[in-house]
Amino acid sequence: MKSNLFVRPNLKLILLAALGIAVLQDIISNGQSETSVLTPWTAKPGNAEEELRMLIDRAENEPKPELYARISDCFRKRGDLKNAQLYMKRAIFLSEMDE
């Protein structure tokens, strides 16, 4: 009596299915963001640095919560989370002072 209970699984099919699920999950979760693994990086680093300097100069002359939030976003995109958090705290502080 041979039983089909212990049939060998098709490991190639399981591996391809797992890979497909991982790619689909990446597309769903990061497809709309700028830092997805599947989307090419199109930002120019020189322009980002120049924009960051311009925003910091404007924030020193006329401090506004929106400027500090944009500076925080620029630092977050660069991966500098410490400065991103610092500028976000400044933005929150200024917005509370405006109220």
Residue pairs with C-beta under 8 A, 6 or more apart in sequence:
23 38
26 36
26 37
26 38
27 36
27 38
30 36
30 37
30 38
30 39
31 38
31 39
34 43
34 77
35 41
35 77
43 77
48 74
48 77
48 78
51 74
52 71
52 74
52 75
52 78
55 67
55 70
55 71
55 74
56 71
58 67
59 67
59 68
59 71
63 90
63 94
64 94
65 91
65 92
65 94
65 95
65 98
66 91
67 91
68 87
68 88
68 90
68 91
68 94
69 87
69 88
69 91
71 87
72 83
72 84
72 85
72 86
72 87
72 88
72 91
73 84
75 81
75 83
75 84
75 87
76 84
